[in-house]
Every structure is written in C-alpha cells, then in structure tokens.
Amino acid sequence: MSDTKRVTDEEALLLHSSGRPGKLEITPTKPLTTQRDLALAYSPGVAVPCLRIADDPSLAYDYTAKGNIVAIISNGTAVLGLGDLGALASKPVMEGKAVLFKRFADVDGIDLEVDTRDVDEFVNCVRFLGPSFGGINLEDIKAPDCFIIEERLRELLDIPVFHDDQHGTAIIAAAGLVNACDITGRRIEDVKMVVNGAGAAGIACAELFCTMGVSRENIILCDTKGVVYRGRTSGMNQWKSSFAVDTDKRTLEEAVAGSDVFVGLSAKGAMTPEMVASMAAKPIIFALANPDPEITPEEVKAVRNDAIVATGRSDYPNQVNNVLGFPYLFRGALDVRATTINEAMKVAAAKALAALAREDVPDEVDAAYSGRRLRYGPDYIIPVPFDPRLIVTVPAAVAQAAMESGVARKPIVDLSGYRHSLRTRLDPTADSLELILEKVRTNPRRVVFAEGEEERTIRAAMSFRAHGYGTPVLIGREEVIKEQLAAMGQPNIQFEIHNARLSDANRRYADHLYRRLQRTGALLRDCQRMVNQDRNVFAACMVAQGDAHAMVTGLTRSFGVAYEEIRRVVDPKAGEPVFGLHLFITRNRTVFIADTTVHVRPDGKTLADIAMGAAAKARQMGHEPRVAMLSFSNFGQTPHPNTDPLREALAILDSRRVDFEYDGEMSADVALDYQLMKRVYPFSRLSGPANVLIMPGLHSANISAKLLNKMAGGQMIGPLLIGMDKPAQIVTMGASVNDIVTAAALAAHDSLPW
C-alpha cells in the first residue's frame, strides 16, 4: 500500500486543525510559578547571562537553548513534489520536519518561512538570524538556487548549514550503495552508474558517491533533455557541467545499457523493464522518485531476479528515507558544537548506516517487520526507520568525524559516556509502539468495531484499514452506516457489516453464550436477546467463536458496562488477573499506571499479579520495569490497614523471585523523584525513578490517570485492558479517532501468536 493512501485528505486536515492548530508549541524548561522564578528567568536575573555572553559569545551554548535548536528554513519554491507553492504553503512541511527532529533525535526545530524567491534576499535574511540557532536545515528550495544559497550561507555562518533535499537523500543512498556493492561482489571504485535527475538530490547523490569512491568518469548524469555530455549547451549549469563526460550516448536508454547502477531522482515511469533487462548482471536499482518510483520492484523482478532494488517507499524493502539521516546528523553536530557539516561527517553517517544494516537485528525490530526477513542481504541493505540503535550509532559516528576533521568546538572526551547519554536521551515508548504497529501491518487481523454506527467508529475503521492493520468489521444497521458514510462524503466506501439482529451466526453465538451462563440464572431466550440486542456481546461472540481476531468498543457506554458485557462472553487468561493499564508519556519519561479500571480494592495477591502483568507490558514497550507499590505512607511510616495489601504484595513478589525491580509501599513523590528517594530512603531497592506505579485501589488509580490526562500536558494511552483470554479493548467515551485506531491495533497485536 502506498503511503499516500494511508490517510485521507479529511484525516490530514483534521489532524492539523484539531485542538491547538498546527503541530508545534513552545513550552518552558524552567519553573515560572512564583515572582522569584520570573525574576530569575527574566528581569533582573536575565541580565547576568546577557553580560556573560557579551563577554564570551560561546557561553550562549551554556546559558540558552541555542545548542539544541535547528532552524528549518524554506521559501516554498520546491515543496515536496508539489512545486512552487510559496513560503506560507510550505509551513506544514517545515512544522512536520521539526516534529521529526524532536521525535527521532530530541533536537528542537523552529520553522522559518522566508517569503522571497530572490537568492540574495534569502541569504541576507538567514545570515542575520544565524546567531539564534545551533544549526540550519534548508528545505524545499528549488535548484539551482539551493546550491547557491547553501554555499553562500556556509561561507557566512559558523554553524552547520545543511540542505536536506540534497545531502539527506545522498547519505542514505550512499549507505545503500556501499552494501549493495558488497552483496553483489563489486568494488565501489569500479561501478558504472547512471544518475537520472539533475536537481538538488541527484547532484548531491552523485557528489557523495564520488566522495565514497565512485569514479566521476564512471557516472553518466541524465536530465529531461537526456545525457549530460561534454559540449552540451542546452539546459546546463555549473553543477551539471561538473558531471559532463565524453560519451556518444544521448538518451537514458542508451546510458543504462550495460550499467551496474541506476539511481533515479526523477519521475514515475522514467525507467522501463526493457532498460532493466539491458543492465549488467546483478544490477543495483535505486528508484527514489516519490510517491511513485521510476519503476516498481515488481516490475524489476518481472525481468530480473538478480536485481537489488531500493525506493523511497515504506511498503517496499530498502526504503531510502531521509529520517534515517538528518535528525542524527544534526544531533552529532550539535553535541560537538560543529562549525559546519562537512564531507567527512556525511561519509561517517553513511558508513555508520551501512555498518548497522550488517549487524544482527534486535528481536523487537525483527518481530515488528516479521513480514520481511530483516537480515543483511538484497532486501535489507538499509536499516529501518524505527530501529532504536540509530540514535546511538549515527550521532556518535558524526561527532567523531567532526572532531577528527577539526570542526568540533567542544570535543567529546568520553565517547562511551556519550553513547550512553544518546541511548537514554529518548523515551523508548514511541519506537516500541511503532514496532508493535508495524508487526500488525505485516500480520493484518480482523478486528470488530462494535459501535459501527458511530461516526468516529466509522472514521477509525477507515483509518485502520488504510494503515494496513487489517480488515475492520462494523456492527450495526447497514442503512445507518451507509447514511453516515454518505454524510461524510464517502458513499463508495465498502465495509463488512453485521447487523446483530439479522446475522446468520446468531444461533451459534446464543448457544455459546447459553453454555456459559446457564448456571448463572440465564435462560436460552435471555442469551438470544443479548446476542440480538447487545453489540458488545455480539462482537465478543464473534471473537470467541473465531470469526474475528479482536474487538474494540467504548464510545457509547461506560467502561464498567462495556467490560461486564464482554465478560459474559470472554474469560480472563488462566491464572492471570484482568486489569486496566494507562501509559502516561511526557517528553522524557513514560509512566505505567495500574490498575485503573477493574479492581476496586485489590488484595495482596491481586496487586502482585497486577505488578507482574504491568511489568511485562512495560518491558514489551521497551522499558526496564521499576515497580513501585504506591500509598500515602512510605515503608511503614504510617501503619494502617489500607497499606497491609501492599506489604503483602511485596512479600509475594519476594517469594516469586521475579526478574524486575520493585519496592514499596511508597508515596508518589518518592517513587518518581529518585534523588529524594535515595536521600531519605537509601535502602530502597529501586535503581532509578519508578516507571510502573501500582495503585492501592481503583479510586486513586482512575482519578490519577484522568487528572494526568487532562492537566499534565503529556500523552495518555489507555486504558489498555490486560489479561483477557480473547483480545478486546475498551476506549473511553471521549476517545478520538486516533485513540480508537490505536486501541484496535493494540487489540490486533494481542491476537498475534507469540
């Protein structure tokens, strides 16, 4: 499935417009609660760092955020593949780039849209803003202006200036080329290459390939007018001229014949099967036009089964994705306060990516992409974007290259310590969640959306299918669902729809339910009525009887009601408690809270069981669990009958010899503030702040989760229903479409065989 089809226009617009418009906000990193806080942060306290910086400009890195800020700057003259849309229309892309910087490398990006097409005006605008930033990422600027702008700004500024459309693509492609040559038994110095597309990315790729060892005389550059040869005058510029070669070939078809490598940065259909057939043995084909490549891998395989193919698409192996490069390149450059991003740093990034692809793939990454075999070879020459090793591998290589090439103003003495700091810089939850979702994409499931007549449910089902998670099954009246689709402007969308009252499976479901409930006072006709009239019961029966893999519900009924309806049909897993788990994600930590939905006053054994289940889920999400049994009291400080189950749970965990850290009872501030914990309670078993909080009862758990969700400013996922024998998730009544999709995907993941 094409990435361009994974979201509808309406979904994209809704994301950008809902809540606070756009994708960014600025939040302070220092407390600003009291008058004293304000006096320190602003007048009169702010004068002190101002004077220090005036005396020594390098101190700006110590007293301001300059060292972690990258300006993402465009004039909108080449926005994605959409052309010259202007500065303002480029802003959503620049905001998106800032989000990627933060998400993948904890770099703060600020987007700046410069409303001019004049190169001199653009350069002057940016040069005078230079002191504000630690680096500059140029984006979506047409060629050849982008070459001139980058070159001049690099001369004028003493911070890294990097045009990602050129060098980002080049770095990832170079990494792939190194490995493709290795797999096909070629020396990079000997390859004969055709680069089709003489814009910013094409020229930059060719230049970096030369730096990596490709002979300039072995590269034939082509543009819309054909081969760039010596003596050609039409459509030439100084950058194309540097790749002009002596050849009698004039067309792309002639150039490709007998070549080892084709690199396309041009347009859909530029490469034909006939051209592929004419290439040398074991051809290397990088068809990087987006969203549609010059030729698809299927078309290549139809004529050559010995080819290595890369594209810019995530639905094919070997995706050349810039997100593998620019966040980590800037991370390394900023951390050594580099004055520029030079060729040595780009080569280091490319070689680091190439080397990473040859290493053994972590289990969690391999599991997520289980539809493919992530082992070094023709279908895996480049790491995948959500490989958690990238944040360590690439910045460290870039930083070291900056130091060795003499452009680092703050050399790193302890590289081992630096790698550790990189490893802990990002919260692993986002990567782990994406790996879970990728595993579902490679193992699509049938998921029942019980409240199929609701608009949010229908939109979630559309998104679930569009993202490739599987087949959504809607429960409801067909005519009502079709009316909703028509009102949404989607009358031609087709879903599998089941009307509980009219389904042919009703008798089978009722018999199943009757076998379960007949000794609890239910008559057969009671079970028939429940199946006919209760969509949650019907959906749960579908899952229990194997007609679907999982279900999601919750928009129209409280959690407790929905849970009781599902429990009529589905049991807990043998020997495990069912409980609710919330994930609260902030900028630099994730906290798991349990039990937030099921047990009102759990006893010691139940608390111990919940702790083990929550710890297992935390580990699955990429965290090493540190469990705290929460209370109003710390380690028996205030003896009370309400703290007895917590101490009992601790003793049970001791007897079970579990493989995670745990302690308690303790108050929330002690559990989350490790310095406080070690100062006041140095005997605590935890080696860091707790990340799994086991609540003493449903009141405190549910209230805490909902307060955090509404007031704390992080992201909340959940409640996740843990411990059911058949996968089911219950969202809150106020859940967004995205919440429903995430819950459905997590339910689908729970149905996968382990």
N, C-alpha and C positions, 0 to 999 in steps of 0.2 A: 504493500500500500504506500502510495506517495505521501510524504509529509504534508504536502499541500492539501491533501484531502482529509487530514486528521482533524481539522477544525473547520467549522462553518464560518461564514462571514459574520453571522449573528453572534456566535460564541466569542469570536475575536473582539468584536466591538463591545460586547458586554463586559469582557474582562477588563478592557482598557477604561471603560466608563463607570463601572460599578464602584460604590464606596467613594474613596478618595480617587479622583481621576488620575490616570497615568500609572506608572509602575514604581515610582520612587518617592521617598520622603527623606528629610534630614532630621536626625534625632541627636540630641546632645550626648556626649560621652562622660560628662561630669555632672554631679548633682547641682540642681539650680532651684533648691527648695526654699532656702532662707535668704534674708538680706545679706548675711555673711557670704553665702555661696555666690550671690550676684556680685558682691564687692570684690571677691577673688577672681571671678571669671571675667568681669568687665571692669568698670571704673570703681576704685582706682587701681585694683590689682593688675589689670591687664597692661598697665604702663610698664611694669617691670620687664616682662619678656620682650616688649617692643624695644626697649632701650638695649637689652642684651642682643637682640637680633640686629639692631642698627650697628652695634659694635662688631658683631661677628655673624654675617648672614647665614653661615652653616647651621647656626643654632635654631633656625626656622624648622629644621627637621626634628629638633628636640622639643620645641615648645608649641608647635602647631601640627595640624594633620597633613601638612604638605607631603611628607614622605610616604603617605599611603593613598594619595589622590592622583588619579589619572583623568585628564580632560579628554572627552570623546567628542571630536570636532568634525563637523561636516558643513558643506554648503548645499548638499542635496542635489548635486549635479549627476550622480550615478547611484540612485537609491535601489539597492538590491538589483533585481533585473528589470526594474520598472522605469529606468531612465531618469531624466532631469525633472524631478518633482518640486525642486526648490527647497530652501532651508527649512521652512516650517514643517513641511510634509515629511522631512527626514527625522523629525524629533522622536516618533515612536520607535524607530530603529535604534537611535542613539540611546534612548532610555533602556531599550532591551539589551544593548551592549553593556550598559552599566550594571544591569541585573546579572549578566553572565560573569562580569568581572568579580562581583561580590560573591556570587554563588560558588564559583569554582576556585577562587584564589583569595577571597577576603580583601580584595582591592576596592576602594571607594571610587566609583566612577561618577563624574559630573558631565552631563551632556551640554554642549555649546553648539548652537546652530548659527552660522555666520552667513548673513544674507547678502552675499556678493558672489558674482562669478568672475570678478577681476582678481587675478593672481596676486598682484601687488597689494591690493586692499586686504585680501585674505591673510597674506603673510604678515602684514603690519598689525592686523588685529590680534593674531595669535601670539606674535613675538612679545607684544606689550602685556599680554596676560600670562606669559610664561612663569613669572615668579610665584604664581598661585599654586602651581602643580608640581608633583614629582615626576610626571611623565605626560606625554601627549600621544593619544591614539587617533590618527586621522582615519576617516571613514567615508566611504561613498562619495568620492571626488573623482570626476571623470579624468581619463587620460587624454592628453599628456600633462594636464595641469597638475595632477597628483605627483608626478615625478619632480616637477619644478618646485612645488610647494614643499615637499618633504626635504629636498636637497637644500633649499634655502633656510628652512627652519632648523635643520640640523647644524648648519653653519652658525646661525644666530643664537641658538639656545644651548645651555649647558645641562639639559635634562634629556632623557630619551624621547625621540620623536619617531613614531612607527606608523606606517600606513598599512593597516592590517589586510586590506584587499590585495595588496601586493605580497607582503612578506609572510603574512599568516598562512595563506594558501601554499606559498612556496615551501615553508618549513615542513608542513605536514606531508606535502607531496614528495619532498626530498627524503623524508624518513621512509615513506613507502617505496621510493625508488631504490634506496640502499638495500632494503630487504628483498624486493622483487629481483634485483640483480643477483643477490646472494642465492635465492631459491632457484633461479634459472641458470646458475653457474656462470654468470657474466662478471667481468671486471668493469666497474663503472666508467673507467677511462676509455673503454673500447666501444661503448654502446653508440649506435646510430639512432638519433632521436628526431622526431618531428613534433614541434610545438605549434598547435593550431589556435590562434588567438593572440594578437599582438597588443592587447590592452595592458592595464596595470598588472594583473595577475600573471598573464602569460610572460611578459618581460621579466618580472621578478622571479618566476619559477626558473626560467632559462638562466638567469644570472646566478641564482643559488646553486643550480645543478652544476654550473661551471666551477663554482667555488668548491663544491663537493667532489669534483674530479672529472666531470664530463668535459670532453674536448669541445671548445667552441666551434671548431670546424666540423664537428660531427652533429651539430644541431641545425636543422632546417626550420626556420620560423615562417609560418604562413598567416596571412590575414584574409580579409574578404576579397582581396584582389589577387590572391594566390601566394606563391613563394616570394619571400624577401631575398632577392639576389643582388649581387654587386652590379651596379649600373642602373638599377631600377630607380625611377624618379617619382612615379605616381604614388601618392599616399604615404610618403616616407617622412620620418623624423629621426632625430639623432639617436633615439633609443632603439628603434628598429634597425637603423643603419649599423649599429654595433654587432648585429647578428646576420648581416648580409653575407652570403657565401657565394663562391664561384660554383655555379651549377647550371646545367641546361634544363633542369626541371622547373616547370612553371605552375603546375597545379598541385593541389593537395593530394590527389590520387597518385600522381607521379612521385611525389615526395615520400608517401607512405610505403610504396612498394619496396620490399626488402629491408625496411627499417626494423629495429629492435623494439623501440619505444614510441608510443603515441601519447602525447599529453594534450588533451583538449580543454580549452578555456574559452569556448566559443558559443555554439548554439546546437539545439536539438537537431539530430539528423545529419550533422556535418560529416560523421564517419559512417561508412556503409559496410555491410557484410563483405562485399567484394574487396574493399580496401583491407579489411581484417585478413581475409584469405591471402592477400598478397604480401603480408608481413613475414618477417623471418620466423624461424622456429621459436617456440615458447615466447610469443610476443607479450609485451607489457603494455597495457592499455589503461590510461587514466582519463576517463571521460567525465570531466568535472563541471560541465555546464549544469546550472541549477535553474529551475527544479527538475528539468528533464535533460539527461546526459546526451552527449553526441551520439552515443549508441548504448543500448542497454546490455547488461551482462547476458541476458537470454539470447539476444541477437548475436553476441560474440560467440557464445557456446555453441550456437547452431552451426557455425562454420569452423570453429577452432576449439578443441577440447584441451589444448595445451596453453591457453592464454591465462595470464593473471590480470584481473580487471578491478579497478577501483573507480568509485563515483563519489559524488557529493551527497548521496542519499543514504539515510539511515536504514532503509529497508533492504539494502544490499550489503554484502560483506565489504570490508575495506573502505569505510567512509572517510574521505578526506574532509575533516570537519575542523574549521578554524578554532573551535573552542578547545581543541587539544593543545593549542599553542599560545595565543595571545594572553590569556589570564596568567599562565605560569611564566611566560617570558617576562611580563611586567613585574610579577611577584619577585623573581630573582633579581631583576634590575633595580627595583626599588629598595630591596633589602640591603644592597651594597651601595646604594646611592650612586648608581652609574650615571655618567655624563651623557651616554649615548647607548643605543643598541647597535652593536657593530656586527660584522660578518661572523666573527668568532663566536658571538653569543647565539646567533641564528643557527650556525652549524652545530653548536653544542646542543641546542634544543632538538634539532633534527636527529642527531645521533642518539640522544637520550631516548627519544620516542622509538627509534628503530630498535635500540637495545631492549627496551621494555617489552616490545612485542615478542622478543625471543625468549623471554623469561616464562616460567611456569605461571599460569593464570590462577589467581586466588579462587577458592571454591565458590565464594559468594558471587563473583563476577561470572564464572563459568556456569553456575546454576541459573543466573538471570538470562543468559544468552544460550539456553540449552537447545534452542532450535538450530544453533550453529555449533561447530566444534571450534572452540577458541584455542587452537594450538597453532603455533608458528607454522605457516605454510601458505599456499596460494590464496586461501580465503581468509587469512589473518596475517596481514603484513603491517597493520597499524593498530595500536591499542584502541579500545572502545572508549567513548567519552566519559562514561561513569566508572572507570577504573580508579579506585581510591588511591592507587600508587602514584598517579600523575602529579598530585600536589607536592609530593616529596621529590620525585625523580627529576622533573624538568626544571623547577626553580633552582635546585641545588646545582645542576649542570650549568645553567645560565649564570648563576652567581660566580661559580668557579671560573668560567670563561671570562667574565668581566674582570675578575681580579688578575687573571693571568695575562690579559691583554692590556692592562693598565688603565681601565676606565672606571674602576671602582674607587669611590672616595671614602668608603667605610668598609674596608676588607673584613671578612668574617674569619676569625681566628679558629673557632671550634666548629668545623663543618659537621661533625657528628651531632653536636648540640643543635646546630641549625636545622639539620634534617629532622630531629625530634620535634623542634618547635613547629616545623611545617606540618608534621604528622598530626599534631594536636590543634592546629590552627582552625580547622573546620570541624563543625559538628558532623558526625558520620550519618545522621539520620536521613538527610536528603539523598545521599548516594545510595544508602540501603533501600530506601523506599523506591527509588528509581529502578534499582536492580530487581526488586520484587515485581514491579510493574512490567519490566522487560521480560521477566520469566513468564508472566501471564500472557504477554504478547506472543511469545514463542510457544505457548501451550494454551490456546484460546479455549474458553469454557462457556457453557450455557448457564446464564445467571437469570433468575426470575426477579423481576421488578414487580413487587406485589401490588403497589398502588399505581397501576398502569394508566389510570385516567387523569392523574395529576400532571399539570404542565411541566413542573420541574422534573418529575419522573421521566416523562417522555423525552425531554431535552437531555437528561442524563443517559437515557438508553441510547439516544443518537450518538452522544459523545463516546460512550462505552464502546459501541460498535466501530465508530470512526477511528478510535485509538487502537483498534486491533485486539481488544481484550477478549472478544468472543461474540456470542450471539445473545442479545437481550431478549427475554421473553416477558411480555407485558400481560398482567392480569387485569381484566376489565371488560367493559362492553365495547365491542368493536366500533359501533357507530359513534360512541362518545370519543374514543381515541382518535378516530378519523376526523371528527369535528375539531378537536384540539390541534391536530396536525394542520388542518386547513387554516385555522385561525393563526397558526404560527408561520404560515407561508410555506409549508412543506407538505402539500397534499399528495405528493407522489412517493413519499417515504413509506416503505412497507416494513411491518414488524410481524413477528409471530405473536398472535394474541390469543389468550384463552379466557373465555367467559366461564367463571366458576360454576354458574348455574347450568350452563349448557354443555359442559365438557363431557366427552365420552369416557373420561377416566374417573368420573365421579364415584361410580360404584366401587371401583378398585380402591380409591382413596378412602371412601367411607368404611369399607371393610377393614382397611389397615388401621384407621383411627378407632374403630369399634374394638378391635383386638387389644388395643392399648388401654381403652377407657372403660371397658365393660364391667370391670370390677371396681370402678370408682363411681358407680351410680349412673353412667351414661347408657342410654338406650341406642339402638341402631339408628332410629329416626333422629335422635339428637345429633349423632355423628354425621348423618346425611345433611342435616340442616347446617351444621358447622362448615362442612365442606362446600355446600352450595352458597352460603351467605358470607363466609368469613374469608377474605382474600389472603390473610396471613396463614390461616390453616391450610387453604388450598395450595398456596405457594410452598409451604413447608412439606406438604404431602408430595408435591412434585419432586422435591429434593430427596425426601426419604425413600421414595419409590424408584429413584434413579432416572427420572425423566428430566432432571436438570442437575447441575453440579452445586449450585449455591443460590442464595436468595438475599435480597435487601429490602428493607421496609422502614417505616418510622415517621413518615411525613404527616400522617393524619391521625395518629394515635400516640399516646404517651408511651415511653419506653416500657414501663411496667406492664401495660395492657398488651403491647405487641409481644413482649417476652413471654407472658403467660400463654398467649395464643400459639406461639411457636413451640413452647414446651409441651403442649398437648400432643405434639407430633414427634418431637425430636428429644432425645435424652442427652445428658452430659456424657462426655467420654468416660469410659470406665476408670474409676479411681481418681478422677480429677474434678475440681470444683469449676463451676461456671462463674465467671466474674467479668466485670467491665474494667477496661483499661483506657485511660486517656494519655496521650502524648502531648506535652506542652513544649514547644520548640521556640527558643529565643535565639539571638544572634550567635551565641557561643556555647549553648548547652541545651540538652533535651532532658526533660524530667518525665518519668513514667509514674502515673498515679493509679493506685488500685485499692480496693475495689470500689468503683464509682457508680455501680448500677444495680447490683443484685443482693448482696448480703447486708442486712440491716445491722446486725450485731454479731459478727463472726466470732466463733470460739478460737482457741489457740491453734487447733489442728487446721481449721479452715484458713486462718491467717498464714500459717506455714505453707499450706498448699498454694495459696494465692501468691505468696512471695516467690515460690519456685516457678509458677507459671509466668509471673511478670518478669522475672529474671531471664527466663528462656526467651520471651518475646523481645526484651531489651537486647539480648545477645544477637538475636536474629536481625535486629535493626542496626547492628554494627557497634553496640556499646558493651563494654565490660561492666556487668552489673555490680553496683554497690547499693545494697538494700538497707533502708532504714525503717524500722518499726516506729511510726510516729505516735506521739502522745503529747499531753500538756506537761508531762513530767520527764526528767532526764535521769535515767539509770536509778530508779527507785527513790528519787529525791522527794517525791510527794506520794507516799503509798496510798493506793486507792483501789477498790475492787475493779474499776474500769481498766486499770493497767495490768491486771492479772493475765488476761488472754495474750497480751503482747509478750510478757515474760515467758509464758507457756510456749508460745510460738517459737521464741528464741531457743528454748530448750529442745524443742522438737527438731529444729534445723540443726542444732548441735548433734543430735543423735543420728541424723540422716547423713552427716558428713557431706554436705552439698559443696559444689565447686564454685561458689561465688561468695563475695564478701557480704556480711550482714551484721547489723547490730541494732540495739535499742534497749528499752524504749528511750526515745529522744524527741525533743521538740523540733519543729520545722526549721527554726533559725540555726540551731546547732547542726542539723543534718545537712543543710545547704551551704553553711559557712565553715569551710574546713579549717581556716585559721582559728576561729572561735572554738571549734571542736577540739583541736589539738592543744589550745591554750588552757581551756577549762577542764577538758576530759581527755587527757593524754593517753589514757588506757583504751580509748575507742579502737575497735578492730578495723575501721574503715581507713583506706589509704588515700582517700580523697573525698570530695563532697558527694553525698548520696545522689544517685540518679534514678533510683527506684524507691518510691515512697509508698509504704503500705499503711493505709489509714485504719484507725481502730474501729470505724463504723461508717455506715452509708451516709449519715448526716454530714460528717466532716468531709468525707471524700467527695460527695456530689457538690456540696456547697463550694469547696475549694476549687474544683475543676471549673465550675461555671463562673466563679469570680475571676479566675485567671483568664478564662476565655474572653470575658467582656472588658476586663480592666487592665490586664498586664501588658498588652501590646505585642505578644508573640503569636505564634500559630498553634492552634489546637487541632489535633487529630483524634477523633473518637466521639463517643465511646466505642472501643473495639470489644466485641463480645468474644471472650476466650473460653474454650473448654467444651463447646458443643460438639456432639458426635457427627453432626452434619453442618456444613458451613452456612452461617446466617449472620448478617449484620443488621443492626437497628440504628438508624441515624436519628438525630434529634428532629423535632417538628420544624425547627427553623433552619434546617440544613440547606446549604446552597447546592446548585447543580454539581459543582466540583466536589463537594463533600459526598454526595451520593455516588458519583463515579468512583471516587477513591474507596469508599466503603464496598462497593460492588466488586472492584478489582481486588481488594484485600480478601473478600469472601471467596472470590475465584481462586486466589492464591492458596487459601486454606484447603481448597479441594484437591490441590495437586498432590500426586503421590510423592512421598519423601524417600 
